[in-house]
């Protein structure tokens, strides 16, 4: 939410969305992911985030060294920080898609993380605000909202 509010992350039109596509280059609906940054696994995607974090850190240290020696700052770290923010948002989106996708397909999830409807609305707002959303994220969260609503109705109005 904070990354979207501060408008730190780049829009998907400027920096392609990162998605885990497995061994093939298509998602479940057959949509081509050629315009996205593709990863084979969530671990590979997480390593990309760590790598970017280290790049930002090195650039910040270099800026601090320049300033300490009386040099001027050129802000070269700012675009890399922006890309890092986009990568973090993409990693969170993939985790949400995986978690809720498993539940909505009738499987069991690896965690018991459940966002309430307000939290899900906040997540969707953040991705829309940052222009980092796609159909996979929104449709997965919508299916989870429907699943939770059905669960609540079965229990006489009591949510999960």
Helices and strands as residue ranges (DSSP letters): H 2-5, E 18-20, E 37-39, H 42-68, H 77-104, H 117-129, H 135-154
